[in-house]
Amino acid sequence: MLTSADVVGAEDTRNTSHLLNHYGISAKRLIALHQHNERGAAEKIITLLQQGLSIALVTDAGTPAISDPGAVLVEAVRAANFRVIPIPGASAVVAAISASGLVSPHFLFYGFLPNKPTARRTALQVLIDHPYTLAFYEAPHRILESVADLQTVFGDEREIVLAREVTKLFESIHRCRLGDAMDWLKSDPNNQRGEFVLLVSAAQAKPEGLSSEVEKTLSTLLEDLALKQAVQLAVKITGANKNELYQRALDLKQEK
């Protein structure tokens, strides 16, 4: 596709020039398209499409429009009724999940967490009970503070996969308890370098337990009846599970 494209939109034209030269692709017109100029560059690209030219979009690492420039351009191009054709390539988050060994069938790709600690912890609190793998991107200069916040919010026992420089030369993938992650990061300065995918294991499903209404009924019956009778009557009144009611009745008796 790069060979046949008339123009290449590039996150960094210098890096893309190296890529084109490496594969012996003849000189192309390069247009810089990054997070600071994407709307303006999108207007230029739509003008070129209207002239009948074909445009390719590349980013320095990862996939365009996934925590990288490109989403604004794609939105504009589609709104102008031009076709957008995705070309499968390296995706750090998918590669990391495939090599993580985390068995949850679902994952939530969050992308980059907020930069500021208070906002970051607030965002994590919202995710604490989600029953699927959580996937984050993180930069090397924030890796220590972000992992520290993950540990503070999620606790020591959930597992984390620290996937560094995925699909690139110095790739490493390390899995451990959140409580051990900081020690691993600090054990070698190289462990803190590069772009990270952080995967946190899914929250364990919590037992549903008894509703407050069922609890109240059981407690009231226990005040006047023997435990077995109270449970039998509570089952008839509420339709709740007999074993759950019996166990809860035992707990209430012990609490008293």
Backbone bond lengths (Angstrom), bond angles and torsions (degrees), N, CA, C in turn:
res aa  C-N    CA-C-N  psi(-1)  N-CA   C-N-CA  omega(-1)  CA-C   N-CA-C  phi
1 M - - - 1.457 - - 1.528 111.60 -
2 L 1.338 117.12 -38.89 1.462 119.02 177.91 1.527 110.71 -64.33
3 T 1.311 116.08 -33.38 1.465 119.50 179.77 1.530 111.35 -65.56
4 S 1.320 116.22 -39.17 1.463 119.56 -174.91 1.529 113.48 -88.91
5 A 1.337 118.28 -13.79 1.465 120.52 -177.90 1.523 110.74 -69.74
6 D 1.326 115.53 144.50 1.468 120.32 176.08 1.522 111.74 -81.57
7 V 1.329 115.91 -34.74 1.466 121.95 -177.18 1.521 108.07 -137.91
8 V 1.328 116.33 145.72 1.464 121.13 177.84 1.520 108.83 -120.16
9 G 1.332 115.69 121.80 1.455 121.11 170.74 1.513 108.71 -84.58
10 A 1.334 117.75 127.82 1.461 120.99 -171.80 1.521 111.10 -132.11
11 E 1.333 115.64 138.00 1.464 120.26 175.92 1.526 110.24 -61.53
12 D 1.321 116.40 -41.03 1.471 122.01 175.32 1.531 106.66 -138.38
13 T 1.308 116.62 111.40 1.471 120.25 -174.84 1.522 112.10 -62.36
14 R 1.333 117.16 -28.55 1.471 119.17 179.16 1.521 110.74 -66.69
15 N 1.333 116.05 -45.34 1.467 119.28 179.28 1.524 111.12 -64.67
16 T 1.325 116.45 -41.10 1.464 119.40 -178.94 1.521 111.35 -68.18
17 S 1.320 117.36 -32.94 1.471 120.07 175.37 1.513 110.98 -59.94
18 H 1.334 116.94 -41.99 1.469 120.96 177.49 1.533 110.14 -61.67
19 L 1.334 116.26 -41.58 1.466 120.48 179.86 1.526 110.63 -62.29
20 L 1.304 116.50 -48.07 1.468 120.11 -178.92 1.529 111.44 -63.15
21 N 1.322 116.24 -42.21 1.468 120.17 179.01 1.524 111.56 -64.10
22 H 1.336 115.52 -39.70 1.462 119.92 -178.25 1.531 111.11 -59.95
23 Y 1.323 116.93 -38.30 1.462 120.73 -178.04 1.526 112.13 -95.59
24 G 1.309 116.47 9.42 1.448 119.90 175.81 1.511 114.10 65.71
25 I 1.336 116.04 29.36 1.462 120.17 179.51 1.522 108.19 -85.24
26 S 1.318 115.88 128.15 1.464 120.57 -175.99 1.516 110.98 -58.14
27 A 1.318 114.92 156.56 1.463 121.31 -174.69 1.523 111.48 -53.19
28 K 1.320 115.46 131.87 1.451 122.61 178.70 1.527 109.47 -117.49
29 R 1.287 115.21 157.18 1.452 118.77 171.09 1.522 107.95 -75.03
30 L 1.318 116.44 122.86 1.455 121.33 -179.05 1.521 109.88 -105.56
31 I 1.337 114.86 137.08 1.459 121.46 175.18 1.527 107.95 -120.85
32 A 1.314 116.94 125.55 1.459 120.49 177.49 1.525 109.66 -70.47
33 L 1.321 116.24 127.74 1.459 121.40 176.47 1.527 107.65 -137.86
34 H 1.321 116.16 105.37 1.462 121.19 -177.87 1.517 109.21 -137.22
35 Q 1.319 116.66 -177.25 1.470 120.11 -171.52 1.519 113.21 -63.89
36 H 1.342 118.05 -20.99 1.457 120.35 -176.54 1.527 113.50 -91.61
37 N 1.338 118.40 -14.25 1.466 119.26 -176.00 1.528 112.86 -133.14
38 E 1.344 116.92 15.15 1.462 119.50 -167.57 1.531 112.79 -61.67
39 R 1.304 118.41 -40.00 1.474 119.44 -178.17 1.533 111.24 -65.88
40 G 1.327 116.00 -43.92 1.460 118.67 177.98 1.510 112.11 -65.04
41 A 1.343 116.68 -42.48 1.460 120.35 179.08 1.524 111.16 -65.22
42 A 1.348 116.26 -34.09 1.465 119.56 178.75 1.527 110.71 -62.19
43 E 1.321 117.31 -39.47 1.468 120.71 178.63 1.534 110.80 -62.75
44 K 1.329 116.25 -41.67 1.466 119.95 178.15 1.531 111.08 -63.54
45 I 1.326 115.91 -41.61 1.464 120.07 -177.49 1.525 110.86 -67.54
46 I 1.323 117.18 -39.20 1.468 119.29 177.81 1.531 110.35 -63.36
47 T 1.328 117.21 -38.20 1.467 120.53 176.23 1.524 110.68 -60.41
48 L 1.318 116.75 -41.87 1.468 120.75 178.53 1.523 111.32 -66.41
49 L 1.324 117.18 -38.78 1.461 120.41 177.37 1.530 110.39 -63.67
50 Q 1.301 115.81 -38.65 1.466 120.10 178.26 1.531 112.00 -65.05
51 Q 1.335 116.04 -23.33 1.457 121.42 176.62 1.527 112.43 -84.03
52 G 1.344 116.35 -1.45 1.460 120.61 177.68 1.511 114.46 93.01
53 L 1.339 117.60 8.30 1.468 120.10 179.97 1.533 110.28 -84.48
54 S 1.340 115.67 155.24 1.468 121.10 175.12 1.525 108.57 -101.97
55 I 1.329 115.46 139.60 1.470 121.71 -174.69 1.513 109.16 -122.44
56 A 1.323 116.36 135.34 1.467 121.88 171.34 1.522 108.26 -110.67
57 L 1.326 116.78 146.76 1.465 121.79 177.27 1.517 109.34 -121.19
58 V 1.324 116.59 128.76 1.465 121.06 176.48 1.524 108.83 -131.05
59 T 1.328 115.15 153.56 1.464 121.27 172.00 1.517 108.39 -119.57
60 D 1.327 116.26 167.32 1.467 120.08 -173.11 1.526 112.27 -66.67
61 A 1.327 116.80 -39.41 1.467 121.48 179.99 1.517 107.29 -155.34
62 G 1.324 116.90 137.14 1.454 118.71 -178.34 1.521 111.47 95.95
63 T 1.321 114.74 -160.38 1.463 121.57 -173.39 1.527 110.07 -115.06
64 P 1.330 118.45 129.07 1.464 119.72 177.74 1.520 112.08 -52.80
65 A 1.341 115.08 140.26 1.472 123.69 176.27 1.523 113.70 77.03
66 I 1.325 119.27 -0.59 1.467 121.56 174.64 1.518 107.39 -115.14
67 S 1.328 115.83 93.61 1.463 123.08 -172.81 1.526 111.39 53.85
68 D 1.298 116.17 28.91 1.456 125.01 175.30 1.526 107.12 -144.22
69 P 1.334 118.56 161.62 1.467 119.39 177.92 1.529 111.46 -57.77
70 G 1.328 116.21 150.88 1.454 119.95 175.64 1.513 115.05 140.99
71 A 1.344 117.86 -31.26 1.463 120.22 -176.04 1.523 111.74 -63.76
72 V 1.326 116.70 -41.48 1.468 120.47 179.59 1.526 110.03 -64.13
73 L 1.337 116.22 -42.69 1.464 120.73 178.43 1.523 111.02 -62.17
74 V 1.315 117.70 -47.57 1.464 121.35 -178.58 1.524 110.40 -60.19
75 E 1.326 116.06 -43.25 1.464 119.93 178.85 1.534 110.33 -59.15
76 A 1.324 116.11 -45.11 1.469 120.56 -178.22 1.528 111.40 -67.19
77 V 1.316 116.88 -41.62 1.464 120.95 -178.97 1.527 110.70 -65.20
78 R 1.301 116.81 -42.54 1.473 119.92 178.82 1.527 110.69 -66.00
79 A 1.348 115.95 -39.71 1.466 119.27 178.76 1.525 111.36 -63.13
80 A 1.336 116.75 -28.39 1.468 121.50 178.31 1.529 111.86 -85.97
81 N 1.348 115.42 6.66 1.475 122.12 175.54 1.523 113.85 68.31
82 F 1.338 115.88 33.06 1.456 120.19 171.75 1.526 108.90 -103.89
83 R 1.317 116.21 151.63 1.460 121.77 -177.36 1.527 110.85 -79.13
84 V 1.322 115.90 138.82 1.467 122.37 175.02 1.520 107.78 -112.88
85 I 1.325 116.85 123.00 1.468 121.63 -176.97 1.530 108.74 -115.69
86 P 1.338 118.59 112.96 1.467 120.11 177.58 1.520 111.27 -77.49
87 I 1.301 116.37 139.74 1.468 122.31 174.99 1.529 107.37 -112.43
88 P 1.329 118.73 112.82 1.471 120.49 -177.56 1.527 111.29 -57.78
89 G 1.311 114.75 139.87 1.459 120.61 178.42 1.509 109.72 -156.14
90 A 1.296 115.90 -164.62 1.468 120.70 -177.52 1.519 110.69 -63.76
91 S 1.331 116.72 131.84 1.460 122.84 173.71 1.513 107.38 -128.22
92 A 1.318 116.48 113.25 1.462 120.11 -173.66 1.519 112.40 -60.50
93 V 1.346 116.86 -41.94 1.468 118.51 -175.74 1.527 111.08 -68.59
94 V 1.321 118.37 -41.85 1.465 120.79 179.83 1.532 110.60 -67.40
95 A 1.328 116.19 -41.52 1.466 119.58 178.07 1.525 110.82 -62.13
96 A 1.335 116.73 -43.31 1.464 120.29 -179.55 1.524 111.36 -63.37
97 I 1.326 117.21 -44.17 1.469 120.22 179.60 1.521 110.71 -62.87
98 S 1.325 117.05 -40.05 1.468 119.87 -177.93 1.521 112.41 -65.18
99 A 1.332 117.15 -25.46 1.463 121.07 -178.34 1.525 112.82 -104.31
100 S 1.337 117.85 4.24 1.462 120.93 -171.98 1.519 113.87 -81.54
101 G 1.322 117.18 -31.22 1.458 119.86 -173.58 1.519 113.32 80.26
102 L 1.330 118.43 1.00 1.461 121.05 175.05 1.525 108.01 -74.72
103 V 1.335 116.68 129.71 1.463 119.62 -166.77 1.525 113.96 -99.21
104 S 1.299 119.56 0.62 1.464 119.92 177.04 1.527 109.74 -59.12
105 P 1.347 117.53 133.19 1.472 119.11 -178.55 1.523 113.82 -75.65
106 H 1.325 117.58 -6.83 1.457 121.32 -177.49 1.526 109.70 -126.58
107 F 1.330 116.16 150.61 1.462 119.39 173.00 1.519 109.60 -142.20
108 L 1.324 115.45 152.42 1.461 122.51 175.05 1.518 107.97 -112.60
109 F 1.331 115.50 118.75 1.461 120.01 176.72 1.523 108.41 -90.40
110 Y 1.324 116.16 108.65 1.466 120.90 -177.53 1.523 111.47 -87.31
111 G 1.333 116.51 -32.78 1.465 119.75 -172.77 1.513 110.19 85.83
112 F 1.328 117.30 -146.00 1.458 121.28 -177.86 1.527 110.90 -81.29
113 L 1.313 116.22 133.42 1.466 122.10 173.52 1.527 109.64 -73.82
114 P 1.344 117.61 161.29 1.471 119.67 176.42 1.527 111.87 -57.37
115 N 1.320 116.14 150.54 1.465 121.08 -178.77 1.520 112.92 -70.95
116 K 1.332 117.10 -38.57 1.462 120.72 -173.37 1.528 110.78 -84.12
117 P 1.346 116.95 139.05 1.475 120.90 -173.43 1.521 114.33 -56.13
118 T 1.324 118.52 -45.44 1.462 120.22 -177.23 1.522 110.87 -63.43
119 A 1.324 116.51 -45.87 1.468 120.29 178.69 1.521 110.84 -64.74
120 R 1.329 117.07 -36.56 1.464 120.62 -179.51 1.535 110.56 -65.48
121 R 1.328 116.97 -46.16 1.467 120.08 179.80 1.528 111.22 -65.64
122 T 1.313 116.91 -36.09 1.463 120.41 177.04 1.521 110.73 -63.12
123 A 1.328 116.72 -43.07 1.467 120.86 177.92 1.525 111.28 -62.78
124 L 1.321 117.07 -39.38 1.460 120.67 -179.22 1.526 111.81 -69.18
125 Q 1.329 117.39 -35.20 1.459 120.26 178.71 1.519 111.84 -58.32
126 V 1.318 116.22 -36.41 1.467 120.88 179.50 1.529 111.08 -64.40
127 L 1.330 116.83 -27.33 1.469 121.84 -173.91 1.523 113.66 -95.65
128 I 1.316 117.62 -3.42 1.468 121.14 -165.48 1.527 113.15 -60.76
129 D 1.327 118.52 -34.13 1.464 120.40 -175.50 1.526 112.97 -102.56
130 H 1.317 118.63 6.78 1.464 120.13 -177.90 1.536 110.62 -66.68
131 P 1.331 117.62 130.12 1.472 120.66 -173.42 1.517 114.01 -88.23
132 Y 1.335 117.38 40.96 1.464 119.80 176.01 1.522 109.42 -148.81
133 T 1.324 115.22 161.68 1.454 121.20 -179.93 1.528 110.05 -57.24
134 L 1.327 115.91 135.19 1.462 121.80 178.79 1.527 108.53 -103.78
135 A 1.324 116.76 129.80 1.461 121.78 -176.43 1.522 110.00 -119.52
136 F 1.330 115.28 125.86 1.463 121.67 -179.56 1.526 109.35 -126.83
137 Y 1.314 116.12 150.94 1.459 121.94 165.80 1.527 107.77 -99.88
138 E 1.326 116.37 146.11 1.465 119.22 176.02 1.512 111.02 -148.84
139 A 1.327 114.80 146.50 1.463 122.45 179.84 1.529 109.58 -89.40
140 P 1.330 117.51 155.10 1.471 120.02 -176.08 1.525 114.20 -61.20
141 H 1.334 118.05 -34.02 1.466 118.83 -176.70 1.530 112.96 -74.95
142 R 1.343 117.45 -9.43 1.467 120.21 177.46 1.523 112.55 -115.60
143 I 1.328 118.35 2.85 1.454 120.11 -170.76 1.524 112.78 -62.34
144 L 1.331 118.03 -41.45 1.466 120.00 -177.73 1.521 111.30 -65.93
145 E 1.327 117.17 -47.52 1.459 118.65 -177.22 1.527 111.50 -69.61
146 S 1.324 117.88 -33.31 1.459 119.86 179.03 1.527 111.39 -69.35
147 V 1.313 117.29 -42.95 1.467 119.98 178.25 1.523 110.37 -66.28
148 A 1.334 117.03 -36.95 1.466 119.84 176.21 1.524 110.92 -60.79
149 D 1.326 117.34 -40.53 1.460 120.73 178.43 1.525 111.47 -69.56
150 L 1.333 117.56 -37.14 1.458 120.47 175.25 1.527 110.74 -59.20
151 Q 1.306 116.31 -43.15 1.462 120.91 179.18 1.527 110.88 -65.71
152 T 1.328 116.99 -42.62 1.464 121.05 -179.34 1.524 111.10 -61.87
153 V 1.321 116.51 -43.78 1.466 120.65 -175.16 1.528 112.13 -80.12
154 F 1.336 117.59 -43.98 1.462 120.93 -173.27 1.528 114.00 -94.59
155 G 1.340 117.40 -13.29 1.454 119.97 -179.24 1.513 113.27 89.84
156 D 1.319 116.20 177.45 1.465 121.74 -173.97 1.527 114.14 -80.22
157 E 1.332 117.66 -27.44 1.462 119.44 -164.80 1.524 115.13 -86.39
158 R 1.306 118.10 -23.43 1.466 117.78 177.68 1.517 109.50 -67.38
159 E 1.313 115.72 149.10 1.462 120.16 -176.51 1.522 111.13 -89.85
160 I 1.320 114.13 150.18 1.462 120.65 176.71 1.523 108.78 -129.56
161 V 1.302 116.00 141.11 1.463 122.24 171.36 1.520 106.85 -110.67
162 L 1.325 115.99 121.45 1.456 121.81 177.05 1.521 107.32 -102.82
163 A 1.317 115.53 99.52 1.463 121.23 -177.66 1.524 107.83 -101.69
164 R 1.322 115.98 114.39 1.468 121.93 -171.70 1.523 110.73 -110.87
165 E 1.346 116.17 132.76 1.464 121.29 176.21 1.531 111.65 54.73
166 V 1.326 116.54 44.69 1.464 121.33 -175.84 1.532 110.73 -62.28
167 T 1.308 115.47 133.52 1.474 127.69 -178.31 1.525 112.41 71.13
168 K 1.327 118.09 7.16 1.462 120.46 179.90 1.529 110.72 -113.29
169 L 1.318 116.81 -178.85 1.461 121.97 -168.27 1.520 113.28 -59.46
170 F 1.335 117.80 -42.40 1.458 120.78 -174.24 1.527 112.42 -103.63
171 E 1.312 116.42 36.69 1.466 121.66 -178.97 1.530 111.56 -58.84
172 S 1.327 115.36 137.03 1.466 121.04 170.31 1.523 108.24 -146.51
173 I 1.324 116.33 144.37 1.458 122.20 -179.35 1.522 108.22 -131.82
174 H 1.336 115.81 116.35 1.467 121.32 -176.26 1.522 109.18 -123.56
175 R 1.324 115.92 132.93 1.480 121.47 179.71 1.523 109.10 -119.78
176 C 1.330 115.84 135.09 1.463 120.24 -179.95 1.531 109.35 -162.47
177 R 1.329 116.31 177.34 1.459 121.11 171.00 1.528 109.17 -68.68
178 L 1.325 116.92 149.17 1.460 119.35 175.54 1.526 110.64 -58.38
179 G 1.330 115.95 -33.16 1.457 119.88 179.57 1.517 113.89 -66.25
180 D 1.335 117.56 -17.05 1.464 121.50 -179.48 1.534 112.77 -106.82
181 A 1.316 116.49 -3.97 1.465 120.06 -172.07 1.524 112.70 -66.27
182 M 1.336 117.57 -41.74 1.462 120.14 -178.22 1.525 111.21 -63.56
183 D 1.332 116.43 -39.91 1.471 119.52 178.41 1.523 110.42 -61.51
184 W 1.339 116.91 -40.70 1.463 119.75 179.60 1.529 110.70 -65.58
185 L 1.308 117.14 -44.56 1.463 120.22 -179.43 1.529 111.72 -61.14
186 K 1.328 116.07 -38.27 1.458 120.43 -176.54 1.531 113.35 -84.73
187 S 1.332 116.25 -10.12 1.465 119.21 -177.30 1.522 113.00 -71.61
188 D 1.338 117.04 -20.08 1.456 121.51 -178.78 1.530 107.42 -154.17
189 P 1.336 118.42 123.55 1.474 120.12 179.60 1.522 113.32 -54.40
190 N 1.341 117.15 -29.68 1.469 120.22 179.27 1.527 112.32 -64.61
191 N 1.338 116.19 -24.77 1.461 119.56 -179.80 1.525 112.62 -68.55
192 Q 1.326 116.74 -14.73 1.466 120.96 -179.45 1.532 112.53 -101.23
193 R 1.298 117.46 3.14 1.460 121.17 -175.64 1.524 111.92 -96.60
194 G 1.317 115.33 151.21 1.458 120.75 175.45 1.517 113.07 91.34
195 E 1.310 115.25 176.64 1.463 122.23 178.83 1.526 109.39 -85.83
196 F 1.335 115.91 139.26 1.463 121.40 -173.83 1.519 112.65 -113.42
197 V 1.339 114.28 144.33 1.462 122.06 158.50 1.524 105.47 -109.06
198 L 1.324 116.69 124.91 1.464 121.90 177.47 1.523 108.35 -109.15
199 L 1.311 116.16 123.17 1.468 121.46 178.11 1.522 108.37 -114.44
200 V 1.312 116.94 125.19 1.464 122.08 178.29 1.523 108.36 -111.74
201 S 1.334 116.49 131.46 1.456 120.79 -176.35 1.524 111.41 -61.33
202 A 1.311 115.50 153.92 1.463 121.82 -177.20 1.519 111.26 -64.29
203 A 1.330 115.74 149.30 1.464 120.52 174.87 1.527 109.30 -67.03
204 Q 1.311 115.74 142.76 1.453 120.01 176.73 1.524 109.47 -70.42
205 A 1.319 116.16 138.15 1.463 119.88 178.40 1.518 110.13 -63.44
206 K 1.303 115.71 134.13 1.468 120.22 179.65 1.529 109.78 -90.55
207 P 1.352 117.24 141.81 1.458 118.23 176.12 1.526 110.16 -62.20
208 E 1.305 115.20 141.68 1.453 118.59 -177.36 1.517 112.94 -65.55
209 G 1.339 116.78 -36.46 1.456 119.71 179.82 1.521 111.75 71.23
210 L 1.328 115.91 -169.20 1.453 122.23 -177.88 1.516 110.18 -98.74
211 S 1.303 115.83 145.99 1.457 119.35 177.31 1.522 109.71 -70.01
212 S 1.326 115.75 161.92 1.464 120.25 179.57 1.526 111.21 -61.94
213 E 1.325 116.69 -33.02 1.468 120.21 179.91 1.524 111.15 -67.16
214 V 1.355 115.69 -43.10 1.466 119.63 178.23 1.525 110.34 -65.88
215 E 1.321 117.01 -41.20 1.473 121.62 177.68 1.527 110.42 -57.51
216 K 1.319 116.09 -45.60 1.463 120.62 -178.36 1.520 111.28 -63.52
217 T 1.328 116.41 -41.74 1.470 120.75 178.76 1.513 110.54 -62.46
218 L 1.331 117.00 -47.18 1.460 121.30 -179.14 1.521 110.94 -62.84
219 S 1.311 117.79 -44.35 1.472 121.50 179.98 1.520 111.49 -61.53
220 T 1.334 116.99 -40.64 1.470 121.37 -179.74 1.529 110.39 -65.07
221 L 1.330 116.92 -43.61 1.460 120.84 -180.00 1.526 111.79 -65.67
222 L 1.316 117.01 -36.33 1.467 120.69 -179.06 1.525 112.28 -67.30
223 E 1.313 116.43 -20.05 1.466 119.20 179.35 1.527 111.96 -68.18
224 D 1.354 116.54 -28.13 1.462 119.56 -174.41 1.518 114.41 -120.99
225 L 1.348 117.27 -12.12 1.456 120.22 -175.32 1.525 111.51 -121.98
226 A 1.318 115.01 158.91 1.462 119.84 172.27 1.519 108.77 -65.88
227 L 1.316 114.42 158.64 1.469 119.66 -174.06 1.517 112.14 -55.70
228 K 1.327 118.35 -48.68 1.461 121.19 -176.46 1.525 111.50 -62.30
229 Q 1.357 115.70 -43.80 1.461 119.91 179.47 1.533 111.38 -65.33
230 A 1.327 116.10 -40.51 1.464 120.62 -179.61 1.530 110.66 -62.01
231 V 1.335 115.63 -41.51 1.468 119.89 -179.94 1.522 110.39 -66.46
232 Q 1.333 117.34 -45.22 1.464 120.45 -179.40 1.523 111.51 -59.97
233 L 1.328 115.95 -43.49 1.458 119.71 -179.21 1.531 111.17 -70.13
234 A 1.329 116.33 -36.76 1.466 120.51 178.61 1.528 111.11 -64.13
235 V 1.337 116.47 -36.57 1.469 120.30 176.96 1.523 110.36 -62.71
236 K 1.354 116.66 -43.60 1.455 120.40 -179.74 1.531 111.89 -65.55
237 I 1.347 116.13 -39.11 1.461 119.98 -175.83 1.529 111.69 -74.79
238 T 1.338 116.52 -42.99 1.476 120.29 -170.24 1.523 113.84 -102.52
239 G 1.342 116.68 -24.62 1.461 119.41 -175.53 1.518 113.49 77.05
240 A 1.333 116.64 9.87 1.461 121.11 -179.50 1.520 110.52 -72.58
241 N 1.332 116.01 163.48 1.458 122.50 -178.81 1.538 110.19 -64.62
242 K 1.336 115.82 130.22 1.468 121.15 -175.90 1.532 112.00 -62.15
243 N 1.345 116.47 -43.35 1.464 119.35 -178.35 1.522 111.79 -64.84
244 E 1.333 116.23 -40.05 1.463 119.79 178.54 1.527 110.83 -65.61
245 L 1.327 116.15 -41.83 1.465 120.14 178.66 1.530 111.20 -64.04
246 Y 1.336 116.35 -41.12 1.462 119.88 -179.64 1.526 111.01 -63.67
247 Q 1.359 116.14 -44.91 1.462 119.39 179.35 1.522 110.87 -63.66
248 R 1.327 116.41 -41.00 1.462 119.01 179.71 1.518 111.19 -67.70
249 A 1.332 117.08 -35.54 1.464 120.43 176.91 1.522 111.31 -62.74
250 L 1.328 116.47 -41.14 1.469 120.33 175.75 1.522 111.31 -60.50
251 D 1.346 115.60 -43.77 1.457 119.85 179.43 1.523 112.02 -62.19
252 L 1.333 115.91 -41.00 1.472 120.08 -179.89 1.526 110.84 -66.39
253 K 1.305 116.01 -38.39 1.471 119.88 178.11 1.534 109.72 -63.32
254 Q 1.331 116.68 -43.27 1.454 119.84 -178.85 1.529 110.90 -67.04
255 E 1.344 116.38 -36.90 1.460 120.09 179.35 1.525 111.04 -63.55
256 K 1.329 116.82 -34.06 1.460 120.17 178.92 1.517 111.84 -76.66
